[in-house]
Amino acid sequence: MFQGKRFEVKLDKEFPPDPVFDSQYRRAPHRGLNLTPSEIALAVKNALRYVPSEWHSRLALEFLEELLTRGRIYAYRFRPSGRIWGRPIDEYKGITPARGIQVMIDNNLDFEVALYPYELVTYGESGQVCQNWMQYRLIKKYLEVMTEEQTLVVQSGHPLGLFPSRKEAPRVISTNGMVIGKWDNPEEFQRLTALGVANYGQMTAGGWMYIGPQGIVHGTYITLLNAGRKYLGIPSDKDLQGVLFISSGLGGMSGAQPKAVEIAKGIGVFAEVDYSRIETRLKQGWVKKVSSNLDEIFQWVEEHRKTKEPISIAYYGNIVDLLEYVDNHNIKAELLSDQTSCHAVYEGGYTPVGLTFEEGRALLSSNPTEFRKYVDVSLKQHFQVIKRLCDKGAKFWDYGNSFMASVFEAGEHSIARNGINTSDGFIFPSYVEDIMGPLCFDFGYGPYRWVCLSRKDSDLHLTDQVAAEIIDPNRNTMDKDNHYWITHAEENNLVVGTKARILYADEEERIRIALSFNQLIREGKLGPVMIGRDHHDTGGTDSPFRETANIKDGSNRMADMAAHCFAGNAARGLTMVVLSNGGGVGVGKAFNSGNGIVLDGSEYLDNIIKSGLSWDVMGGVGRRNWARNENAMNTVKNWNEAHSAEGHITMPENIDDEMVNEIVQTRLQK
Ligand SMILES: NC(=O)c1ccc[n+]([C@@H]2O[C@H](COP(=O)([O-])OP(=O)(O)OC[C@H]3O[C@@H](n4cnc5c(N)ncnc54)[C@H](O)[C@@H]3O)[C@@H](O)[C@H]2O)c1
């Protein structure tokens, strides 16, 4: 039974000063407001629930102005002034796990990390930590007073309260945007967010596990290498020397592309319409050159083709213009993709060709319907030029940004395999369907990550060394690439924000790495570490256009796996568990689940690591095996043999596909 001091959690009594905005930081666009007058009043009342009633008359008007001018109530006044950042864990108040979680939340809001820091958007155009600054303050307060026998419940950013639980239970259980099916669409979601009752958590934004673009560099590096192997026949011991990759976006995740292409030793050209994004990546050294002159850019490309030296180039302009130039000049482009934020295609994630970024933003706020028309025209033009380039030998894949689905929804049905609907998929593969799914997820490999909560470089260095010792480069191609990655991660200077590392790893490797870290912490050789993963993993996400694109038994429209991933991780006591709607592909199109464990050396955590990480990975592999994915079936077979005393995963019986097809065909012809 919970026993503790009397406590109450409320916002401070002191009225916060007027907010100050530093103009160097990007601001989220106003994406329109679709509330009725009575709903506008409801939205204001909803926001006032957080603050003392003596402030209501003053704040009602302020919140109303925010709603009318920005489309949402962010309660800017309640943002703590100055820089928010993931400080060393010792600078926070509370028990260790709760302090670790605070580091993660603040890192997600760091000016250096977040996309629209004042609007609590971490990445992916609309992925928020929580809905408004009052929620942020309350969450922090709860975390500061929480005991080891309590769990904080967060619903779409709203901290429902601190409930008695037990030490081996999660410290935070949270959900984001769990709209009921009938209303689970973008228009309704916009209404619900404006009302202040839904949060778009993306994946690690609302899951509080974002680690900056490094999180995606490793995955992009793996994808590019394997795209080269699969589509261009490059041998597994070679890299992308002299190969040209063209894509778009230098934003939160897309900004990882130039760095990844350089690590894979290739040549990359990336279109970006927002110059501030280019500047960020240039400053970081993640993109090497920039120009708005396509003649100049392709001269550089030619030089690098000859020298075979890697290079990353930003094109300041629209991806459609870039691709049309390549087509018109018959330039050889081996690999093509796209990382505009098409999951939020009508909300500003995609700037249509013919409009500058600024013109696009202005049209979006003045006339969202007209903006939508421009987007549809541009998407169709975009699709046509990709098709022409593919006819000339290029290979395009969808980068999980809902590009193909958006083209379809814009009215271009020839992008669907059956030309009618999306149930048979699209004419181009998605990177998960062809690469990530069969090569990584089916084996249990996924984007494992950790954050050294001390913020010490020496801790990160030690964890890199430990992980490198655990990964055996001779085990398989994946581990060969992963070993190269982890042994070169430090020199690649990938850290933005907290001292974090990403490393694709399978069930066994994840467990061994976490146990080793916990042991080192116990011995006083390492500070506390948060381990977790991207939700974009073997078992975390049900998303037919992405993570579950290589599930072919018809179940990829079901979200049972993500729901069970969440429930199973909560049952096993991972420190932080989250379930969200949407993620990288947009609301109503996916459910995703994530987690984190704060390691402080405690012995009881060893069991949570073993059972939790095993479940987190094998739940996903088990489902992939049931869909008859060959690599997943082999992984499960091996797991069943190795763990026969502890558990068993159901395997499908062998099916003779041809025999069944023939029986069905013959019977239907009668
Ligand atoms: N990198 C990955 O591994 C990965 C994985 C899954 C999904 N995604 C998806 O990729 C998309 C991008 O993610 P992000 O975090 O970088 O989003 P983001 O919004 O931060 O960046 C997208 C960038 O594209 C630019 N852009 C938009 N339209 C353009 C156009 N027509 N031409 C040139 N530039 C244009 C924007 O200015 C923006 O900087 C999202 O939909 C995300 O879900 C990425």
The ligand as an ORCA input file, in Angstrom:
! r2SCAN-3c Opt
* xyz 0 1
  N      14.360      9.423    -41.787
  C      13.669      8.357    -41.558
  O      14.192      7.270    -41.352
  C      12.225      8.422    -41.562
  C      11.585      7.300    -41.159
  C      10.266      7.290    -41.197
  C       9.585      8.396    -41.630
  N      10.203      9.506    -41.998
  C       9.356     10.599    -42.456
  O      10.073     11.566    -43.173
  C       9.367     12.806    -43.091
  C      10.311     13.904    -42.716
  O      10.598     13.876    -41.330
  P      11.301     15.138    -40.645
  O      11.375     14.873    -39.189
  O      12.556     15.436    -41.360
  O      10.235     16.270    -40.944
  P      10.494     17.809    -41.080
  O       9.156     18.411    -41.277
  O      11.352     18.285    -39.978
  O      11.355     17.959    -42.442
  C      10.826     17.871    -43.736
  C      11.509     18.943    -44.578
  O      11.042     18.893    -45.908
  C      11.060     20.232    -46.427
  N      10.172     20.293    -47.581
  C       8.823     20.235    -47.602
  N       8.360     20.252    -48.850
  C       9.440     20.339    -49.655
  C       9.600     20.354    -51.042
  N       8.565     20.267    -51.862
  N      10.854     20.429    -51.548
  C      11.940     20.484    -50.733
  N      11.841     20.477    -49.385
  C      10.599     20.376    -48.852
  C      10.567     21.054    -45.255
  O      10.924     22.407    -45.383
  C      11.226     20.352    -44.077
  O      12.432     20.960    -43.706
  C       8.240     12.604    -42.096
  O       7.035     12.350    -42.773
  C       8.703     11.396    -41.349
  O       7.646     10.704    -40.757
  C      11.517      9.557    -41.951
*
